[in-house]
Structures are given as structure tokens and as C-alpha cells.
Amino acid sequence: MKYTSPRRKPAELRMTPMIDVIFLLLIFFVCTANFKPPEEMLPVDSTMPGSVSTEAVLPDPVDLDFVRIQIAFDPVPHWQIEGNHCSTFHEVQNILLLYREAKPDIPVILESADNVPTSNVVDVYDVCRRVGLTQIQFAAY
């Protein structure tokens, strides 16, 4: 008896598993992507050399337990230090220098609104460190 082997069909390339894997990868990347809009405004020191700035009335730093800096953001950032509104970033730095000279170890609390970009909070943190204030805490209002 003669044995004949069955004819083999040419190998078929099945695309269904490949499409399933690609579809799952696509869903994974879409779900893990960040769709955060870019920040619109960056703080700019708009004071010119020789310009006149208003002097803020500061509370006595010796009586304070801490310095509260509130950061708000509508189209541009706004800062408020112990009730004194600061219109420029340079004013924030000058007021913090005054507090540090009067009381070098005074703690600072940075309070930021929900819509404030993180870069603005980090900028104020950097200024605090630059003037020599090292006890910095974060809060939200």
C-alpha cells in the first residue's frame, strides 16, 4: 500500500491577532496621554530701571509667626504677602528681603489657588530660597 502525504496548504498570514494587539496598544497610549493645554502667560518683571514703585506697609516681622504668600492667577499672576498686593515679581522679592533681614528664620507659607500654574509657585519658591528663607511650606486656598 502506497502512503501519500496530504498536501500542505501554503501558510496563511492571519492579521486578526496583529490588529487586536495594535488596537490594544492604541487604546493604552490614548488613555495614558496627557491632554493638558500649554500655559498661556509667564511672569515678567515689568519694572524699568529708575521707575518709582509704591512702598508697602509691612507688619512687624518680629510679631509674625510666619509669612503668608497668596498666589492667584486670572490671565496673569498676582501675589499678596501678608495683605500687601504685589503687582510685579520684583516687589515680591523686595518684600521677602525685608522679612528675612528682620527675622532670618521666619517660616513662609505659599498658598496657591487651583488655577495657578505650577511654574508660578516654583518661581516664588525659588525667590524665597534665593533671599535666604529656607522654611517653606505649601498650602492651597
N, CA, C and O atoms as a GROMACS GRO file, in nm:
protein
  564
    1MET      N    1   0.084  -0.115   0.000
    1MET     CA    2   0.000   0.000   0.000
    1MET      C    3   0.089   0.123   0.000
    1MET      O    4   0.187   0.136   0.074
    2LYS      N    5   0.051   0.207  -0.084
    2LYS     CA    6   0.130   0.325  -0.101
    2LYS      C    7   0.072   0.437  -0.014
    2LYS      O    8  -0.048   0.465  -0.017
    3TYR      N    9   0.160   0.502   0.063
    3TYR     CA   10   0.117   0.611   0.154
    3TYR      C   11   0.144   0.744   0.087
    3TYR      O   12   0.256   0.774   0.045
    4THR      N   13   0.042   0.822   0.079
    4THR     CA   14   0.060   0.957   0.025
    4THR      C   15   0.033   1.058   0.135
    4THR      O   16  -0.066   1.049   0.208
    5SER      N   17   0.119   1.150   0.145
    5SER     CA   18   0.101   1.253   0.250
    5SER      C   19   0.004   1.359   0.200
    5SER      O   20   0.001   1.392   0.081
    6PRO      N   21  -0.074   1.411   0.293
    6PRO     CA   22  -0.167   1.515   0.249
    6PRO      C   23  -0.090   1.639   0.205
    6PRO      O   24   0.014   1.674   0.261
    7ARG      N   25  -0.144   1.703   0.106
    7ARG     CA   26  -0.078   1.824   0.057
    7ARG      C   27  -0.094   1.937   0.157
    7ARG      O   28  -0.202   1.961   0.211
    8ARG      N   29   0.014   2.002   0.180
    8ARG     CA   30   0.009   2.116   0.272
    8ARG      C   31  -0.031   2.240   0.195
    8ARG      O   32   0.014   2.266   0.084
    9LYS      N   33  -0.118   2.314   0.261
    9LYS     CA   34  -0.160   2.440   0.200
    9LYS      C   35  -0.052   2.544   0.230
    9LYS      O   36   0.017   2.535   0.332
   10PRO      N   37  -0.038   2.638   0.145
   10PRO     CA   38   0.060   2.744   0.176
   10PRO      C   39   0.019   2.817   0.304
   10PRO      O   40  -0.100   2.834   0.331
   11ALA      N   41   0.118   2.858   0.380
   11ALA     CA   42   0.090   2.923   0.510
   11ALA      C   43   0.013   3.053   0.488
   11ALA      O   44   0.049   3.136   0.404
   12GLU      N   45  -0.094   3.067   0.565
   12GLU     CA   46  -0.174   3.189   0.557
   12GLU      C   47  -0.130   3.283   0.668
   12GLU      O   48  -0.102   3.240   0.779
   13LEU      N   49  -0.124   3.408   0.638
   13LEU     CA   50  -0.088   3.509   0.736
   13LEU      C   51  -0.217   3.565   0.793
   13LEU      O   52  -0.294   3.632   0.723
   14ARG      N   53  -0.240   3.536   0.920
   14ARG     CA   54  -0.364   3.581   0.983
   14ARG      C   55  -0.339   3.717   1.046
   14ARG      O   56  -0.250   3.733   1.130
   15MET      N   57  -0.415   3.813   1.005
   15MET     CA   58  -0.397   3.951   1.052
   15MET      C   59  -0.482   3.985   1.172
   15MET      O   60  -0.458   4.088   1.236
   16THR      N   61  -0.580   3.906   1.206
   16THR     CA   62  -0.669   3.938   1.317
   16THR      C   63  -0.596   3.954   1.450
   16THR      O   64  -0.621   4.053   1.518
   17PRO      N   65  -0.507   3.865   1.491
   17PRO     CA   66  -0.436   3.887   1.618
   17PRO      C   67  -0.347   4.012   1.614
   17PRO      O   68  -0.334   4.082   1.715
   18MET      N   69  -0.286   4.039   1.499
   18MET     CA   70  -0.200   4.157   1.488
   18MET      C   71  -0.283   4.285   1.502
   18MET      O   72  -0.240   4.378   1.569
   19ILE      N   73  -0.399   4.290   1.442
   19ILE     CA   74  -0.485   4.407   1.452
   19ILE      C   75  -0.534   4.423   1.595
   19ILE      O   76  -0.545   4.535   1.644
   20ASP      N   77  -0.564   4.313   1.663
   20ASP     CA   78  -0.607   4.321   1.803
   20ASP      C   79  -0.498   4.380   1.891
   20ASP      O   80  -0.526   4.464   1.976
   21VAL      N   81  -0.374   4.337   1.871
   21VAL     CA   82  -0.263   4.389   1.952
   21VAL      C   83  -0.242   4.538   1.925
   21VAL      O   84  -0.224   4.616   2.018
   22ILE      N   85  -0.246   4.577   1.800
   22ILE     CA   86  -0.228   4.719   1.766
   22ILE      C   87  -0.342   4.803   1.824
   22ILE      O   88  -0.318   4.913   1.872
   23PHE      N   89  -0.462   4.753   1.819
   23PHE     CA   90  -0.576   4.825   1.874
   23PHE      C   91  -0.562   4.842   2.026
   23PHE      O   92  -0.592   4.949   2.080
   24LEU      N   93  -0.518   4.738   2.096
   24LEU     CA   94  -0.496   4.748   2.240
   24LEU      C   95  -0.385   4.846   2.273
   24LEU      O   96  -0.396   4.921   2.370
   25LEU      N   97  -0.278   4.847   2.196
   25LEU     CA   98  -0.171   4.944   2.218
   25LEU      C   99  -0.221   5.086   2.194
   25LEU      O  100  -0.186   5.177   2.270
   26LEU      N  101  -0.300   5.106   2.093
   26LEU     CA  102  -0.356   5.238   2.065
   26LEU      C  103  -0.442   5.286   2.182
   26LEU      O  104  -0.431   5.402   2.223
   27ILE      N  105  -0.526   5.200   2.234
   27ILE     CA  106  -0.610   5.236   2.349
   27ILE      C  107  -0.524   5.268   2.470
   27ILE      O  108  -0.552   5.363   2.542
   28PHE      N  109  -0.419   5.191   2.493
   28PHE     CA  110  -0.329   5.216   2.606
   28PHE      C  111  -0.264   5.353   2.596
   28PHE      O  112  -0.263   5.428   2.693
   29PHE      N  113  -0.211   5.388   2.480
   29PHE     CA  114  -0.144   5.517   2.464
   29PHE      C  115  -0.240   5.634   2.471
   29PHE      O  116  -0.204   5.740   2.524
   30VAL      N  117  -0.361   5.618   2.421
   30VAL     CA  118  -0.460   5.726   2.430
   30VAL      C  119  -0.501   5.748   2.575
   30VAL      O  120  -0.518   5.862   2.618
   31CYS      N  121  -0.516   5.640   2.650
   31CYS     CA  122  -0.559   5.652   2.790
   31CYS      C  123  -0.448   5.709   2.879
   31CYS      O  124  -0.479   5.773   2.980
   32THR      N  125  -0.324   5.689   2.846
   32THR     CA  126  -0.215   5.738   2.931
   32THR      C  127  -0.160   5.872   2.886
   32THR      O  128  -0.072   5.927   2.952
   33ALA      N  129  -0.208   5.927   2.776
   33ALA     CA  130  -0.157   6.055   2.726
   33ALA      C  131  -0.210   6.170   2.812
   33ALA      O  132  -0.320   6.162   2.868
   34ASN      N  133  -0.132   6.274   2.823
   34ASN     CA  134  -0.174   6.395   2.894
   34ASN      C  135  -0.226   6.496   2.793
   34ASN      O  136  -0.157   6.531   2.697
   35PHE      N  137  -0.346   6.541   2.814
   35PHE     CA  138  -0.406   6.639   2.725
   35PHE      C  139  -0.417   6.773   2.796
   35PHE      O  140  -0.522   6.836   2.795
   36LYS      N  141  -0.308   6.816   2.857
   36LYS     CA  142  -0.306   6.941   2.931
   36LYS      C  143  -0.271   7.054   2.834
   36LYS      O  144  -0.174   7.045   2.760
   37PRO      N  145  -0.351   7.161   2.835
   37PRO     CA  146  -0.319   7.273   2.746
   37PRO      C  147  -0.192   7.343   2.796
   37PRO      O  148  -0.165   7.346   2.916
   38PRO      N  149  -0.115   7.400   2.706
   38PRO     CA  150   0.007   7.469   2.749
   38PRO      C  151  -0.028   7.595   2.828
   38PRO      O  152  -0.134   7.655   2.809
   39GLU      N  153   0.062   7.632   2.918
   39GLU     CA  154   0.039   7.752   2.998
   39GLU      C  155   0.046   7.874   2.908
   39GLU      O  156   0.124   7.879   2.814
   40GLU      N  157  -0.038   7.973   2.939
   40GLU     CA  158  -0.050   8.087   2.850
   40GLU      C  159   0.045   8.201   2.882
   40GLU      O  160   0.106   8.258   2.792
   41MET      N  161   0.059   8.233   3.009
   41MET     CA  162   0.137   8.351   3.046
   41MET      C  163   0.252   8.311   3.136
   41MET      O  164   0.239   8.222   3.220
   42LEU      N  165   0.364   8.376   3.118
   42LEU     CA  166   0.478   8.360   3.206
   42LEU      C  167   0.499   8.491   3.280
   42LEU      O  168   0.478   8.598   3.223
   43PRO      N  169   0.541   8.486   3.409
   43PRO     CA  170   0.562   8.611   3.482
   43PRO      C  171   0.680   8.688   3.424
   43PRO      O  172   0.785   8.632   3.394
   44VAL      N  173   0.660   8.817   3.409
   44VAL     CA  174   0.762   8.904   3.355
   44VAL      C  175   0.780   9.020   3.450
   44VAL      O  176   0.683   9.081   3.494
   45ASP      N  177   0.905   9.051   3.482
   45ASP     CA  178   0.934   9.167   3.565
   45ASP      C  179   0.926   9.290   3.476
   45ASP      O  180   1.015   9.314   3.394
   46SER      N  181   0.819   9.368   3.491
   46SER     CA  182   0.796   9.480   3.401
   46SER      C  183   0.846   9.613   3.455
   46SER      O  184   0.818   9.717   3.395
   47THR      N  185   0.920   9.613   3.564
   47THR     CA  186   0.972   9.739   3.615
   47THR      C  187   1.097   9.776   3.538
   47THR      O  188   1.181   9.692   3.507
   48MET      N  189   1.107   9.902   3.507
   48MET     CA  190   1.223   9.954   3.435
   48MET      C  191   1.319  10.015   3.536
   48MET      O  192   1.275  10.059   3.642
   49PRO      N  193   1.447  10.019   3.506
   49PRO     CA  194   1.540  10.084   3.597
   49PRO      C  195   1.504  10.231   3.615
   49PRO      O  196   1.478  10.303   3.519
   50GLY      N  197   1.502  10.273   3.740
   50GLY     CA  198   1.469  10.411   3.771
   50GLY      C  199   1.320  10.436   3.788
   50GLY      O  200   1.280  10.549   3.816
   51SER      N  201   1.236  10.333   3.772
   51SER     CA  202   1.093  10.355   3.789
   51SER      C  203   1.060  10.363   3.937
   51SER      O  204   1.131  10.307   4.021
   52VAL      N  205   0.953  10.432   3.968
   52VAL     CA  206   0.912  10.452   4.106
   52VAL      C  207   0.811  10.345   4.143
   52VAL      O  208   0.713  10.325   4.071
   53SER      N  209   0.834  10.277   4.253
   53SER     CA  210   0.739  10.177   4.300
   53SER      C  211   0.682  10.224   4.432
   53SER      O  212   0.747  10.296   4.508
   54THR      N  213   0.560  10.183   4.459
   54THR     CA  214   0.497  10.220   4.584
   54THR      C  215   0.551  10.134   4.696
   54THR      O  216   0.576  10.015   4.676
   55GLU      N  217   0.570  10.191   4.811
   55GLU     CA  218   0.621  10.118   4.926
   55GLU      C  219   0.504  10.050   4.998
   55GLU      O  220   0.402  10.114   5.024
   56ALA      N  221   0.520   9.926   5.029
   56ALA     CA  222   0.417   9.852   5.100
   56ALA      C  223   0.434   9.872   5.250
   56ALA      O  224   0.546   9.885   5.300
   57VAL      N  225   0.322   9.875   5.321
   57VAL     CA  226   0.327   9.885   5.466
   57VAL      C  227   0.331   9.743   5.520
   57VAL      O  228   0.234   9.669   5.510
   58LEU      N  229   0.445   9.706   5.577
   58LEU     CA  230   0.464   9.570   5.624
   58LEU      C  231   0.434   9.561   5.772
   58LEU      O  232   0.468   9.651   5.849
   59PRO      N  233   0.370   9.453   5.814
   59PRO     CA  234   0.355   9.431   5.957
   59PRO      C  235   0.491   9.401   6.018
   59PRO      O  236   0.584   9.362   5.948
   60ASP      N  237   0.503   9.419   6.148
   60ASP     CA  238   0.629   9.396   6.216
   60ASP      C  239   0.663   9.248   6.210
   60ASP      O  240   0.589   9.166   6.264
   61PRO      N  241   0.776   9.210   6.145
   61PRO     CA  242   0.810   9.068   6.132
   61PRO      C  243   0.836   8.999   6.265
   61PRO      O  244   0.824   8.877   6.275
   62VAL      N  245   0.873   9.076   6.367
   62VAL     CA  246   0.900   9.014   6.497
   62VAL      C  247   0.772   8.958   6.556
   62VAL      O  248   0.775   8.856   6.626
   63ASP      N  249   0.659   9.024   6.529
   63ASP     CA  250   0.530   8.978   6.582
   63ASP      C  251   0.472   8.861   6.503
   63ASP      O  252   0.381   8.794   6.552
   64LEU      N  253   0.522   8.836   6.383
   64LEU     CA  254   0.466   8.731   6.298
   64LEU      C  255   0.527   8.596   6.330
   64LEU      O  256   0.646   8.584   6.358
   65ASP      N  257   0.442   8.492   6.325
   65ASP     CA  258   0.491   8.356   6.340
   65ASP      C  259   0.534   8.298   6.205
   65ASP      O  260   0.621   8.211   6.199
   66PHE      N  261   0.472   8.349   6.098
   66PHE     CA  262   0.506   8.304   5.963
   66PHE      C  263   0.464   8.412   5.864
   66PHE      O  264   0.388   8.503   5.898
   67VAL      N  265   0.514   8.402   5.742
   67VAL     CA  266   0.477   8.492   5.633
   67VAL      C  267   0.390   8.414   5.536
   67VAL      O  268   0.430   8.307   5.489
   68ARG      N  269   0.272   8.466   5.506
   68ARG     CA  270   0.179   8.400   5.414
   68ARG      C  271   0.186   8.472   5.279
   68ARG      O  272   0.163   8.592   5.270
   69ILE      N  273   0.217   8.394   5.176
   69ILE     CA  274   0.217   8.447   5.039
   69ILE      C  275   0.104   8.378   4.964
   69ILE      O  276   0.103   8.256   4.950
   70GLN      N  277   0.010   8.458   4.914
   70GLN     CA  278  -0.102   8.404   4.838
   70GLN      C  279  -0.078   8.433   4.690
   70GLN      O  280  -0.046   8.546   4.651
   71ILE      N  281  -0.093   8.330   4.609
   71ILE     CA  282  -0.071   8.342   4.465
   71ILE      C  283  -0.203   8.316   4.395
   71ILE      O  284  -0.264   8.211   4.413
   72ALA      N  285  -0.246   8.412   4.315
   72ALA     CA  286  -0.369   8.397   4.236
   72ALA      C  287  -0.334   8.412   4.088
   72ALA      O  288  -0.227   8.462   4.053
   73PHE      N  289  -0.424   8.366   4.003
   73PHE     CA  290  -0.397   8.369   3.859
   73PHE      C  291  -0.528   8.387   3.785
   73PHE      O  292  -0.614   8.299   3.791
   74ASP      N  293  -0.545   8.500   3.715
   74ASP     CA  294  -0.654   8.509   3.618
   74ASP      C  295  -0.587   8.504   3.483
   74ASP      O  296  -0.547   8.394   3.444
   75PRO      N  297  -0.570   8.608   3.409
   75PRO     CA  298  -0.483   8.590   3.293
   75PRO      C  299  -0.335   8.606   3.329
   75PRO      O  300  -0.248   8.556   3.258
   76VAL      N  301  -0.307   8.675   3.438
   76VAL     CA  302  -0.168   8.695   3.483
   76VAL      C  303  -0.159   8.664   3.632
   76VAL      O  304  -0.260   8.670   3.702
   77PRO      N  305  -0.040   8.631   3.682
   77PRO     CA  306  -0.029   8.600   3.825
   77PRO      C  307  -0.037   8.726   3.911
   77PRO      O  308   0.006   8.834   3.870
   78HIS      N  309  -0.092   8.709   4.032
   78HIS     CA  310  -0.100   8.815   4.132
   78HIS      C  311  -0.048   8.758   4.263
   78HIS      O  312  -0.074   8.642   4.295
   79TRP      N  313   0.024   8.839   4.338
   79TRP     CA  314   0.080   8.794   4.465
   79TRP      C  315   0.032   8.885   4.576
   79TRP      O  316   0.014   9.005   4.557
   80GLN      N  317   0.012   8.827   4.692
   80GLN     CA  318  -0.028   8.902   4.810
   80GLN      C  319   0.052   8.848   4.928
   80GLN      O  320   0.044   8.729   4.960
   81ILE      N  321   0.129   8.937   4.991
   81ILE     CA  322   0.213   8.897   5.104
   81ILE      C  323   0.162   8.968   5.228
   81ILE      O  324   0.173   9.090   5.240
   82GLU      N  325   0.106   8.891   5.320
   82GLU     CA  326   0.052   8.946   5.445
   82GLU      C  327  -0.040   9.066   5.420
   82GLU      O  328  -0.030   9.167   5.490
   83GLY      N  329  -0.128   9.054   5.322
   83GLY     CA  330  -0.224   9.159   5.294
   83GLY      C  331  -0.176   9.265   5.198
   83GLY      O  332  -0.256   9.348   5.155
   84ASN      N  333  -0.049   9.267   5.162
   84ASN     CA  334   0.005   9.364   5.067
   84ASN      C  335   0.004   9.306   4.927
   84ASN      O  336   0.065   9.202   4.901
   85HIS      N  337  -0.066   9.373   4.836
   85HIS     CA  338  -0.075   9.327   4.698
   85HIS      C  339   0.053   9.366   4.624
   85HIS      O  340   0.096   9.481   4.630
   86CYS      N  341   0.112   9.270   4.555
   86CYS     CA  342   0.233   9.294   4.477
   86CYS      C  343   0.197   9.279   4.329
   86CYS      O  344   0.140   9.178   4.288
   87SER      N  345   0.230   9.380   4.251
   87SER     CA  346   0.196   9.374   4.109
   87SER      C  347   0.309   9.316   4.024
   87SER      O  348   0.285   9.270   3.912
   88THR      N  349   0.432   9.319   4.076
   88THR     CA  350   0.544   9.264   4.000
   88THR      C  351   0.618   9.161   4.085
   88THR      O  352   0.609   9.159   4.208
   89PHE      N  353   0.691   9.079   4.016
   89PHE     CA  354   0.769   8.976   4.083
   89PHE      C  355   0.886   9.039   4.160
   89PHE      O  356   0.929   8.986   4.262
   90HIS      N  357   0.934   9.152   4.111
   90HIS     CA  358   1.043   9.223   4.179
   90HIS      C  359   0.997   9.273   4.316
   90HIS      O  360   1.075   9.270   4.412
   91GLU      N  361   0.874   9.319   4.327
   91GLU     CA  362   0.820   9.362   4.457
   91GLU      C  363   0.813   9.246   4.555
   91GLU      O  364   0.842   9.263   4.674
   92VAL      N  365   0.777   9.129   4.507
   92VAL     CA  366   0.772   9.010   4.594
   92VAL      C  367   0.910   8.984   4.652
   92VAL      O  368   0.924   8.959   4.771
   93GLN      N  369   1.012   8.991   4.568
   93GLN     CA  370   1.148   8.967   4.614
   93GLN      C  371   1.192   9.072   4.715
   93GLN      O  372   1.254   9.038   4.815
   94ASN      N  373   1.159   9.199   4.691
   94ASN     CA  374   1.199   9.306   4.784
   94ASN      C  375   1.132   9.290   4.920
   94ASN      O  376   1.196   9.310   5.024
   95ILE      N  377   1.004   9.256   4.921
   95ILE     CA  378   0.933   9.240   5.048
   95ILE      C  379   0.989   9.120   5.125
   95ILE      O  380   1.005   9.126   5.247
   96LEU      N  381   1.017   9.012   5.053
   96LEU     CA  382   1.074   8.895   5.121
   96LEU      C  383   1.213   8.924   5.177
   96LEU      O  384   1.251   8.871   5.281
   97LEU      N  385   1.289   9.008   5.109
   97LEU     CA  386   1.418   9.050   5.162
   97LEU      C  387   1.402   9.127   5.293
   97LEU      O  388   1.480   9.109   5.387
   98LEU      N  389   1.300   9.213   5.299
   98LEU     CA  390   1.276   9.288   5.422
   98LEU      C  391   1.240   9.195   5.538
   98LEU      O  392   1.287   9.213   5.650
   99TYR      N  393   1.155   9.095   5.510
   99TYR     CA  394   1.118   8.999   5.614
   99TYR      C  395   1.240   8.918   5.660
   99TYR      O  396   1.256   8.891   5.779
  100ARG      N  397   1.324   8.878   5.565
  100ARG     CA  398   1.441   8.798   5.601
  100ARG      C  399   1.542   8.878   5.681
  100ARG      O  400   1.606   8.825   5.772
  101GLU      N  401   1.558   9.006   5.648
  101GLU     CA  402   1.651   9.089   5.725
  101GLU      C  403   1.602   9.109   5.868
  101GLU      O  404   1.683   9.114   5.961
  102ALA      N  405   1.471   9.120   5.884
  102ALA     CA  406   1.417   9.142   6.019
  102ALA      C  407   1.415   9.013   6.100
  102ALA      O  408   1.442   9.016   6.220
  103LYS      N  409   1.383   8.901   6.036
  103LYS     CA  410   1.372   8.774   6.108
  103LYS      C  411   1.419   8.662   6.013
  103LYS      O  412   1.339   8.610   5.935
  104PRO      N  413   1.548   8.624   6.020
  104PRO     CA  414   1.603   8.530   5.921
  104PRO      C  415   1.542   8.390   5.922
  104PRO      O  416   1.543   8.323   5.819
  105ASP      N  417   1.488   8.346   6.034
  105ASP     CA  418   1.436   8.209   6.041
  105ASP      C  419   1.284   8.204   6.033
  105ASP      O  420   1.224   8.106   6.077
  106ILE      N  421   1.221   8.305   5.977
  106ILE     CA  422   1.074   8.309   5.971
  106ILE      C  423   1.024   8.208   5.866
  106ILE      O  424   1.076   8.206   5.754
  107PRO      N  425   0.925   8.126   5.900
  107PRO     CA  426   0.869   8.031   5.802
  107PRO      C  427   0.782   8.103   5.698
  107PRO      O  428   0.724   8.208   5.726
  108VAL      N  429   0.775   8.046   5.581
  108VAL     CA  430   0.695   8.100   5.471
  108VAL      C  431   0.592   7.996   5.431
  108VAL      O  432   0.624   7.878   5.416
  109ILE      N  433   0.467   8.040   5.414
  109ILE     CA  434   0.361   7.952   5.365
  109ILE      C  435   0.317   8.002   5.228
  109ILE      O  436   0.270   8.116   5.216
  110LEU      N  437   0.332   7.919   5.126
  110LEU     CA  438   0.289   7.954   4.991
  110LEU      C  439   0.150   7.897   4.968
  110LEU      O  440   0.131   7.775   4.966
  111GLU      N  441   0.052   7.984   4.952
  111GLU     CA  442  -0.085   7.942   4.925
  111GLU      C  443  -0.117   7.976   4.780
  111GLU      O  444  -0.105   8.091   4.739
  112SER      N  445  -0.156   7.876   4.705
  112SER     CA  446  -0.188   7.900   4.565
  112SER      C  447  -0.330   7.856   4.536
  112SER      O  448  -0.380   7.759   4.593
  113ALA      N  449  -0.394   7.928   4.446
  113ALA     CA  450  -0.528   7.892   4.401
  113ALA      C  451  -0.519   7.769   4.310
  113ALA      O  452  -0.410   7.729   4.269
  114ASP      N  453  -0.634   7.711   4.281
  114ASP     CA  454  -0.637   7.589   4.200
  114ASP      C  455  -0.588   7.612   4.057
  114ASP      O  456  -0.529   7.522   3.997
  115ASN      N  457  -0.613   7.732   4.002
  115ASN     CA  458  -0.581   7.756   3.862
  115ASN      C  459  -0.441   7.813   3.841
  115ASN      O  460  -0.406   7.848   3.728
  116VAL      N  461  -0.360   7.822   3.946
  116VAL     CA  462  -0.225   7.877   3.932
  116VAL      C  463  -0.134   7.772   3.872
  116VAL      O  464  -0.126   7.660   3.924
  117PRO      N  465  -0.064   7.805   3.763
  117PRO     CA  466   0.032   7.709   3.706
  117PRO      C  467   0.144   7.679   3.806
  117PRO      O  468   0.185   7.765   3.883
  118THR      N  469   0.191   7.558   3.802
  118THR     CA  470   0.294   7.515   3.895
  118THR      C  471   0.421   7.597   3.879
  118THR      O  472   0.494   7.619   3.976
  119SER      N  473   0.448   7.643   3.759
  119SER     CA  474   0.570   7.721   3.737
  119SER      C  475   0.569   7.851   3.817
  119SER      O  476   0.674   7.897   3.861
  120ASN      N  477   0.452   7.911   3.836
  120ASN     CA  478   0.444   8.035   3.916
  120ASN      C  479   0.472   8.007   4.062
  120ASN      O  480   0.537   8.088   4.129
  121VAL      N  481   0.425   7.894   4.113
  121VAL     CA  482   0.451   7.858   4.253
  121VAL      C  483   0.600   7.828   4.271
  121VAL      O  484   0.660   7.867   4.371
  122VAL      N  485   0.659   7.760   4.176
  122VAL     CA  486   0.801   7.727   4.183
  122VAL      C  487   0.886   7.855   4.175
  122VAL      O  488   0.989   7.864   4.241
  123ASP      N  489   0.842   7.952   4.095
  123ASP     CA  490   0.915   8.080   4.088
  123ASP      C  491   0.919   8.150   4.223
  123ASP      O  492   1.024   8.201   4.263
  124VAL      N  493   0.806   8.153   4.294
  124VAL     CA  494   0.803   8.215   4.426
  124VAL      C  495   0.888   8.135   4.525
  124VAL      O  496   0.958   8.192   4.608
  125TYR      N  497   0.882   8.003   4.514
  125TYR     CA  498   0.966   7.917   4.598
  125TYR      C  499   1.114   7.949   4.574
  125TYR      O  500   1.191   7.960   4.669
  126ASP      N  501   1.152   7.963   4.448
  126ASP     CA  502   1.292   7.993   4.416
  126ASP      C  503   1.335   8.128   4.472
  126ASP      O  504   1.448   8.142   4.518
  127VAL      N  505   1.245   8.227   4.467
  127VAL     CA  506   1.278   8.358   4.523
  127VAL      C  507   1.296   8.348   4.673
  127VAL      O  508   1.388   8.410   4.728
  128CYS      N  509   1.213   8.272   4.739
  128CYS     CA  510   1.228   8.254   4.885
  128CYS      C  511   1.364   8.193   4.916
  128CYS      O  512   1.432   8.238   5.008
  129ARG      N  513   1.402   8.094   4.842
  129ARG     CA  514   1.533   8.030   4.864
  129ARG      C  515   1.647   8.126   4.831
  129ARG      O  516   1.749   8.128   4.899
  130ARG      N  517   1.629   8.207   4.726
  130ARG     CA  518   1.733   8.300   4.684
  130ARG      C  519   1.760   8.407   4.788
  130ARG      O  520   1.875   8.447   4.809
  131VAL      N  521   1.654   8.454   4.855
  131VAL     CA  522   1.674   8.558   4.956
  131VAL      C  523   1.718   8.500   5.090
  131VAL      O  524   1.756   8.574   5.180
  132GLY      N  525   1.714   8.367   5.104
  132GLY     CA  526   1.765   8.305   5.225
  132GLY      C  527   1.660   8.248   5.318
  132GLY      O  528   1.692   8.206   5.429
  133LEU      N  529   1.534   8.244   5.276
  133LEU     CA  530   1.428   8.183   5.356
  133LEU      C  531   1.424   8.034   5.323
  133LEU      O  532   1.402   7.996   5.208
  134THR      N  533   1.444   7.952   5.424
  134THR     CA  534   1.456   7.808   5.398
  134THR      C  535   1.338   7.727   5.450
  134THR      O  536   1.320   7.614   5.407
  135GLN      N  537   1.259   7.782   5.541
  135GLN     CA  538   1.144   7.707   5.596
  135GLN      C  539   1.021   7.744   5.514
  135GLN      O  540   0.951   7.841   5.544
  136ILE      N  541   0.995   7.666   5.409
  136ILE     CA  542   0.887   7.696   5.315
  136ILE      C  543   0.789   7.581   5.315
  136ILE      O  544   0.828   7.465   5.303
  137GLN      N  545   0.660   7.614   5.329
  137GLN     CA  546   0.555   7.513   5.326
  137GLN      C  547   0.455   7.551   5.218
  137GLN      O  548   0.443   7.668   5.181
  138PHE      N  549   0.383   7.451   5.168
  138PHE     CA  550   0.284   7.473   5.064
  138PHE      C  551   0.144   7.450   5.117
  138PHE      O  552   0.121   7.362   5.199
  139ALA      N  553   0.050   7.532   5.069
  139ALA     CA  554  -0.090   7.518   5.106
  139ALA      C  555  -0.175   7.558   4.986
  139ALA      O  556  -0.125   7.618   4.892
  140ALA      N  557  -0.302   7.525   4.990
  140ALA     CA  558  -0.396   7.564   4.884
  140ALA      C  559  -0.512   7.637   4.946
  140ALA      O  560  -0.554   7.605   5.058
  141TYR      N  561  -0.564   7.736   4.874
  141TYR     CA  562  -0.682   7.805   4.924
  141TYR      C  563  -0.789   7.808   4.820
  141TYR      O  564  -0.897   7.862   4.844
   0.00000   0.00000   0.00000
